């Protein structure tokens, strides 16, 4: 699985597992590894989105970002093109969460007071 990450300070990181450079200026699309997991735990890397297909490349991500000019729009566009549904750690749309809450609320028996 690939993830979109950024460093939290002006440091560039090199993942020894993949050889991928995590840029210190723009977010980077890379494979999730134990190196990134450790750096995330240390607060050096922030995950912007989890769950991109393996065929997505960092070059395609950078092209999308350049064309968009806006980080939020670029991420949304890239998710729509290369995102994996139900990837671990991805957030569900609010509508889906509200539907699940309604389903749970209606399926639970209610207690009578008194």
C-alpha positions in Angstrom: 0.0 0.0 0.0 1.2 3.5 -0.8 0.8 6.6 1.4 1.1 10.3 1.0 3.4 11.7 3.6 5.2 14.9 4.5 8.0 15.7 6.9 7.2 17.9 9.9 10.3 20.0 9.6 12.9 21.0 7.0 14.5 17.6 6.8 14.6 15.2 3.9 14.5 11.6 4.8 15.7 8.5 2.8 13.8 5.3 3.4 16.4 2.5 3.5 13.7 -0.1 2.7 12.6 1.5 -0.6 15.3 4.0 -1.5 12.6 6.6 -1.7 13.4 10.2 -0.7 10.8 11.9 1.5 10.9 15.5 0.3 11.1 18.3 2.8 9.2 20.8 0.6 6.2 18.9 -0.9 4.4 15.8 0.2 5.7 12.5 -1.2 3.9 9.4 -2.4 5.7 6.2 -1.2 5.2 2.7 0.1 4.4 2.3 3.8 7.3 0.7 5.6 8.5 0.2 9.2 10.9 3.2 8.6 7.9 5.5 8.0 6.0 4.0 10.9 8.9 4.7 13.2 9.4 8.2 11.8 5.7 8.9 12.2 5.8 7.8 15.8 8.8 10.1 16.4 6.8 13.0 14.9 9.1 13.5 12.0 6.6 12.4 9.4 2.9 13.1 9.1 0.6 10.9 7.0 -1.7 12.9 4.8 -3.6 9.9 3.3 -3.3 6.2 3.4 -4.4 3.8 0.7 -3.2 4.4 -2.8 -2.8 1.6 -5.4 0.7 0.3 -5.9 0.8 1.4 -9.5 0.5 5.1 -8.5 3.8 6.9 -8.7 5.3 9.9 -7.0 5.8 11.6 -10.4 2.0 11.3 -11.1 1.3 12.7 -7.7 3.7 15.7 -8.3 2.0 16.3 -11.7 -1.4 16.3 -10.1 -0.2 18.7 -7.4 1.4 21.0 -10.0 -1.8 21.1 -12.1 -4.1 21.6 -9.2 -2.0 24.3 -7.4 -3.9 23.5 -4.2 -2.9 20.7 -1.8 -6.4 19.7 -0.7 -7.7 19.6 -4.2 -4.7 17.7 -5.4 -5.2 15.1 -2.7 -8.9 14.7 -3.4 -8.2 14.4 -7.2 -5.4 11.8 -6.6 -7.6 9.8 -4.2 -10.4 9.7 -6.8 -7.9 8.4 -9.4 -5.6 6.1 -7.4 -7.3 5.6 -4.0 -8.0 2.2 -2.5 -11.4 1.8 -0.9 -11.4 0.5 2.7 -7.7 0.8 3.1 -6.5 0.5 6.7 -6.4 3.9 8.4 -8.5 5.7 5.8 -11.4 7.8 7.0 -14.9 7.0 6.0 -17.1 9.7 4.6 -19.3 11.3 7.2 -22.5 10.0 5.4 -21.4 6.4 5.8 -20.6 7.0 9.5 -24.0 8.6 10.1 -25.7 5.6 8.4 -23.8 3.2 10.6 -24.7 5.1 13.8 -28.4 5.1 12.7 -28.2 1.3 12.1 -26.7 0.7 15.5 -29.1 3.0 17.2 -32.1 1.3 15.7 -30.9 -2.2 16.3 -30.2 -1.8 20.0 -33.0 -2.4 22.4 -34.0 0.5 24.5 -34.2 0.3 28.3 -37.2 1.4 30.1 -36.6 3.7 33.0 -38.3 3.0 36.3 
